[in-house]
Amino acid sequence: MKRQLGLLLRGAGMGAADAVPGVSGGTIAFITGIYEELLLTVRRFGPSAFVAWRRGGLRGLATHLNLGFLLPLLAGIAASLISVAHLVVWLMADQPLLLNGFFFGLVAASALVVSRHPADWRFWHLLPLAVGLLLAQLLPSLMPLIGSLGSPELVLVAGGALAISAMLLPGVSGSFLLLTMGLYGQVMEAIRGFELGTIALFGGGCLIGVFAFSRLLCWLLERFHAATLQLLVGFILGSLPVLWPWRELVSYQLSPDGQMIPLDYRYLTPSAFTEVTGEPAQLVAAVALMLAGAALVWGIGRTQNGDHSAALGGRHEDKEEGSDA
């Protein structure tokens, strides 16, 4: 029961992070010690599930799919997305500086947590680190091209596949990619209003993306573990500018439905922010929330050795099951 409650809370944290443009639920999964177990669990939804069902019936299938892990996690994500959607809309409109300050500290500390895992670090691992940094910068600028697919239904499916793939990457915000695709408002309103048609199309794209991308990430982690972790650090570091509280929007475009898509910011010091915008920098409160976010990450990281070991055990079990997973 204690583990299920912990997974429910981790799911709630992932859902809350995914609701904020610039923050990744994958980051929360990583720092709470469930990242690799999550990838390995998702990968089991394949041909091997039919084999497990034929051998062990529903009980064997539930064990194979690790539903004791997955169901409370998904319940936490779903509950958080439904409830936090209202809170996030308010915070983004009324307190964006403080919201960004908290998540800036959280994500910055996450980069340190991820980077300390590889014990076999090599100098050439700077290459995947640089690739992660570059991709984190390039992905948002490429996302508006999704709108050129034409069909609104196809755009929703493609957007879901890309957003969920990004959510599996620590440091890459699926919500921010949705924002650059011009889909963020539509998806959030659909979730809050229970618009089943939109949710079904977007959810179908998510299923496609999560099954394909989880297999790619598992393959990379199994064969190039340290290098892949450095790639993830690059993604996390590359996301930090998006969360810097004191910034000025200098370039944007409008989506077909009139939603503003940010393209470029000018990053300022707190004093320059006040001079340029005429708004208070809220320096003390923002820095306090940065430190709170960082402290939360370090506190969680120090308590997750058991979960990390469980993830490694899950990876070993997957290897024994063979490539049909």
C-alpha positions as CSV (number, residue, x, y, z in Angstrom):
1,M,0.0,0.0,0.0
2,K,2.9,2.3,0.8
3,R,4.4,1.8,-2.6
4,Q,1.1,2.4,-4.4
5,L,0.7,5.7,-2.5
6,G,4.2,6.7,-3.4
7,L,3.6,5.9,-7.1
8,L,0.3,7.9,-7.0
9,L,2.2,10.9,-5.6
10,R,5.0,10.5,-8.2
11,G,2.3,10.4,-10.9
12,A,0.7,13.5,-9.5
13,G,4.1,15.2,-9.7
14,M,4.6,14.1,-13.3
15,G,1.2,15.3,-14.3
16,A,1.7,18.7,-12.6
17,A,5.1,19.1,-14.4
18,D,3.7,18.1,-17.8
19,A,0.9,20.7,-17.4
20,V,3.5,23.5,-17.2
21,P,5.2,24.6,-20.5
22,G,8.9,24.2,-20.1
23,V,8.9,21.4,-17.5
24,S,9.0,17.6,-18.3
25,G,7.3,14.8,-16.5
26,G,10.3,12.7,-17.4
27,T,12.4,14.9,-15.2
28,I,10.1,14.1,-12.2
29,A,10.2,10.4,-13.1
30,F,14.0,10.4,-13.1
31,I,14.6,12.3,-9.9
32,T,12.0,10.1,-8.1
33,G,13.8,6.9,-9.1
34,I,11.2,5.4,-11.5
35,Y,12.4,6.5,-14.9
36,E,14.0,3.3,-16.1
37,E,11.2,1.1,-14.6
38,L,8.7,3.3,-16.4
39,L,10.4,2.8,-19.8
40,L,10.8,-0.9,-19.2
41,T,7.1,-1.3,-18.2
42,V,5.8,0.6,-21.3
43,R,8.0,-1.6,-23.5
44,R,6.3,-4.7,-22.3
45,F,3.1,-3.7,-24.1
46,G,3.9,-5.7,-27.2
47,P,3.9,-9.2,-28.6
48,S,5.3,-10.6,-25.3
49,A,2.1,-9.5,-23.5
50,F,0.1,-12.1,-25.6
51,V,2.6,-14.8,-24.6
52,A,2.3,-13.9,-20.9
53,W,-1.5,-14.0,-21.2
54,R,-1.5,-17.4,-22.8
55,R,0.9,-18.8,-20.2
56,G,-0.5,-17.3,-17.0
57,G,-3.9,-15.9,-17.8
58,L,-5.0,-12.5,-16.5
59,R,-2.8,-12.8,-13.4
60,G,0.3,-13.5,-15.6
61,L,-0.6,-10.7,-17.9
62,A,-0.9,-8.2,-15.0
63,T,2.4,-9.3,-13.6
64,H,4.1,-9.0,-17.0
65,L,2.7,-5.6,-17.6
66,N,3.8,-4.5,-14.1
67,L,0.3,-3.1,-13.5
68,G,0.9,-2.8,-9.8
69,F,3.4,-0.1,-10.8
70,L,1.7,1.4,-13.8
71,L,-1.9,1.8,-12.6
72,P,-1.3,4.0,-9.6
73,L,1.2,6.0,-11.5
74,L,-1.3,6.7,-14.3
75,A,-4.0,7.4,-11.8
76,G,-1.8,10.1,-10.2
77,I,-1.0,11.6,-13.6
78,A,-4.6,11.7,-14.7
79,A,-5.9,13.2,-11.4
80,S,-3.1,15.8,-11.5
81,L,-3.7,16.8,-15.1
82,I,-7.4,17.3,-14.5
83,S,-7.0,19.2,-11.2
84,V,-3.8,21.1,-12.0
85,A,-5.0,22.3,-15.4
86,H,-7.1,24.9,-13.5
87,L,-4.3,25.9,-11.2
88,V,-1.7,26.2,-13.9
89,V,-3.9,28.4,-16.1
90,W,-4.2,30.8,-13.1
91,L,-0.5,30.7,-12.1
92,M,0.7,31.2,-15.7
93,A,-1.6,34.2,-16.0
94,D,-1.1,35.8,-12.6
95,Q,2.2,34.5,-11.2
96,P,4.4,33.4,-14.1
97,L,7.6,34.7,-12.6
98,L,7.2,32.8,-9.4
99,L,6.1,29.6,-11.2
100,N,9.1,29.7,-13.5
101,G,11.4,30.4,-10.5
102,F,10.3,27.3,-8.7
103,F,10.7,25.0,-11.8
104,F,14.0,26.7,-12.8
105,G,15.5,25.6,-9.5
106,L,13.9,22.1,-9.8
107,V,15.2,21.5,-13.3
108,A,18.6,22.9,-12.6
109,A,19.1,20.6,-9.6
110,S,17.7,17.7,-11.7
111,A,20.6,18.2,-14.2
112,L,23.1,17.7,-11.3
113,V,21.2,14.6,-10.1
114,V,21.2,13.0,-13.5
115,S,24.9,13.9,-14.3
116,R,26.2,12.2,-11.1
117,H,24.8,8.7,-12.0
118,P,27.4,7.6,-14.6
119,A,30.3,5.9,-12.9
120,D,32.1,5.2,-16.2
121,W,32.0,8.7,-17.6
122,R,34.4,9.3,-20.5
123,F,35.6,12.5,-22.2
124,W,33.7,11.6,-25.4
125,H,30.5,11.7,-23.5
126,L,30.7,15.5,-24.0
127,L,29.4,14.7,-27.5
128,P,26.0,13.3,-26.5
129,L,25.8,16.1,-23.9
130,A,26.2,18.7,-26.7
131,V,23.7,16.9,-28.9
132,G,21.1,17.0,-26.2
133,L,21.7,20.7,-25.7
134,L,21.4,21.3,-29.5
135,L,18.2,19.3,-29.9
136,A,16.6,21.0,-26.9
137,Q,17.1,24.3,-28.6
138,L,16.1,23.2,-32.1
139,L,12.9,21.1,-31.3
140,P,10.6,24.0,-30.4
141,S,11.5,25.9,-33.6
142,L,10.6,22.9,-35.7
143,M,7.2,22.2,-34.1
144,P,5.2,24.9,-35.9
145,L,5.8,22.8,-39.1
146,I,3.3,20.3,-37.7
147,G,0.5,22.7,-38.5
148,S,1.4,22.3,-42.2
149,L,0.0,18.7,-42.2
150,G,-3.3,20.2,-43.1
151,S,-5.9,17.9,-41.5
152,P,-6.7,19.0,-37.9
153,E,-7.2,15.4,-36.9
154,L,-3.8,14.4,-38.2
155,V,-2.2,17.4,-36.5
156,L,-3.7,16.3,-33.2
157,V,-2.4,12.7,-33.6
158,A,1.1,13.9,-34.6
159,G,1.1,16.4,-31.8
160,G,0.2,13.7,-29.3
161,A,2.9,11.4,-30.5
162,L,5.6,14.1,-30.4
163,A,4.4,15.5,-27.1
164,I,4.4,12.2,-25.3
165,S,7.8,11.3,-26.7
166,A,9.1,14.6,-25.3
167,M,7.5,13.9,-21.9
168,L,9.5,10.7,-21.7
169,L,12.7,12.8,-22.0
170,P,13.9,14.5,-18.9
171,G,14.3,18.2,-19.6
172,V,12.1,18.3,-22.8
173,S,8.7,19.7,-22.1
174,G,5.8,18.1,-24.0
175,S,3.6,21.0,-23.0
176,F,6.1,23.5,-24.4
177,L,6.2,21.6,-27.7
178,L,2.4,21.6,-27.7
179,L,2.6,25.4,-27.2
180,T,4.9,25.8,-30.1
181,M,2.7,23.6,-32.2
182,G,-0.3,25.8,-31.3
183,L,-2.1,22.9,-29.6
184,Y,-1.5,23.6,-25.9
185,G,-4.7,25.6,-25.4
186,Q,-6.8,23.2,-27.4
187,V,-5.6,20.1,-25.5
188,M,-5.8,21.7,-22.1
189,E,-9.4,23.0,-22.8
190,A,-10.3,19.5,-24.1
191,I,-9.0,17.9,-20.8
192,R,-10.8,20.4,-18.6
193,G,-14.1,20.2,-20.7
194,F,-13.9,16.4,-21.3
195,E,-14.1,16.8,-25.1
196,L,-13.9,13.1,-25.9
197,G,-13.3,13.5,-29.6
198,T,-10.2,15.7,-29.2
199,I,-9.0,13.6,-26.3
200,A,-9.4,10.4,-28.3
201,L,-7.3,11.7,-31.3
202,F,-4.6,13.2,-29.1
203,G,-4.6,10.1,-26.9
204,G,-4.2,7.8,-29.9
205,G,-1.1,9.8,-31.0
206,C,0.2,9.5,-27.4
207,L,-0.1,5.7,-27.6
208,I,1.8,5.6,-30.9
209,G,4.5,7.8,-29.6
210,V,5.0,6.2,-26.2
211,F,5.2,2.7,-27.5
212,A,7.7,3.5,-30.2
213,F,9.9,6.0,-28.3
214,S,10.1,3.9,-25.1
215,R,11.6,1.1,-27.1
216,L,14.2,3.4,-28.6
217,L,15.1,4.8,-25.1
218,C,15.3,1.4,-23.6
219,W,17.6,0.2,-26.4
220,L,19.9,3.3,-25.9
221,L,20.0,2.8,-22.1
222,E,20.8,-0.9,-22.4
223,R,23.6,-0.4,-24.9
224,F,25.0,3.1,-24.2
225,H,23.8,3.8,-20.6
226,A,26.3,6.4,-19.6
227,A,26.3,8.2,-22.9
228,T,22.4,8.2,-22.9
229,L,22.4,9.7,-19.5
230,Q,24.7,12.5,-20.7
231,L,22.3,13.1,-23.6
232,L,19.5,13.5,-21.1
233,V,21.6,15.9,-19.1
234,G,22.0,17.9,-22.3
235,F,18.2,18.0,-22.8
236,I,17.7,19.2,-19.2
237,L,20.3,21.9,-19.4
238,G,18.9,23.0,-22.8
239,S,15.5,23.5,-21.2
240,L,16.7,26.0,-18.5
241,P,16.5,29.2,-20.7
242,V,12.7,28.5,-21.2
243,L,12.2,28.7,-17.5
244,W,14.4,31.7,-16.7
245,P,11.9,34.0,-14.8
246,W,13.3,37.4,-16.0
247,R,12.8,37.5,-19.7
248,E,11.1,39.5,-22.5
249,L,9.3,38.0,-25.4
250,V,10.9,39.5,-28.6
251,S,9.5,37.2,-31.3
252,Y,6.3,35.2,-31.7
253,Q,3.8,34.0,-34.2
254,L,0.1,33.3,-34.1
255,S,-1.4,29.8,-34.6
256,P,-4.4,29.3,-36.9
257,D,-6.7,29.7,-33.9
258,G,-5.0,32.9,-32.8
259,Q,-2.9,31.5,-30.0
260,M,0.5,33.2,-29.5
261,I,3.4,30.8,-30.0
262,P,6.7,32.2,-28.5
263,L,9.7,31.9,-30.7
264,D,12.5,33.9,-29.0
265,Y,13.1,35.6,-25.7
266,R,15.6,38.2,-24.4
267,Y,17.0,37.1,-21.1
268,L,17.4,39.8,-18.5
269,T,18.8,40.4,-15.0
270,P,16.1,41.1,-12.3
271,S,16.9,44.8,-12.3
272,A,16.9,45.0,-16.1
273,F,13.5,43.1,-16.1
274,T,12.0,45.8,-13.9
275,E,13.4,48.6,-16.1
276,V,12.2,47.0,-19.3
277,T,8.8,45.8,-18.3
278,G,8.0,48.1,-15.4
279,E,6.9,45.1,-13.3
280,P,8.5,44.1,-10.0
281,A,11.2,41.4,-10.2
282,Q,10.0,39.7,-7.1
283,L,13.6,38.7,-6.5
284,V,13.4,37.4,-3.0
285,A,10.3,35.3,-3.6
286,A,11.6,34.0,-6.9
287,V,15.0,33.0,-5.5
288,A,13.4,31.4,-2.5
289,L,11.2,29.3,-4.8
290,M,14.3,28.4,-6.9
291,L,16.0,27.1,-3.7
292,A,12.8,25.3,-2.7
293,G,12.7,23.5,-6.0
294,A,16.4,22.6,-5.8
295,A,16.0,21.4,-2.2
296,L,13.0,19.2,-3.2
297,V,15.0,17.5,-5.9
298,W,18.0,16.9,-3.6
299,G,15.7,15.6,-0.9
300,I,13.9,13.2,-3.3
301,G,17.2,12.1,-4.8
302,R,18.6,11.0,-1.5
303,T,15.7,8.7,-0.8
304,Q,15.5,6.8,-4.1
305,N,18.2,4.2,-4.0
306,G,15.7,1.4,-3.5
307,D,13.6,2.5,-6.4
308,H,16.7,2.8,-8.6
309,S,17.7,-0.8,-7.7
310,A,14.2,-2.0,-8.5
311,A,14.5,-0.4,-11.9
312,L,17.7,-2.2,-12.6
313,G,16.1,-5.4,-11.5
314,G,13.3,-4.8,-14.0
315,R,15.8,-4.2,-16.7
316,H,17.4,-7.5,-15.9
317,E,14.0,-9.3,-16.1
318,D,13.3,-7.7,-19.4
319,K,16.6,-9.0,-20.8
320,E,15.7,-12.5,-19.7
321,E,12.3,-12.3,-21.5
322,G,14.1,-11.7,-24.8
323,S,13.7,-9.4,-27.7
324,D,10.0,-10.0,-28.1
325,A,9.3,-7.4,-25.4
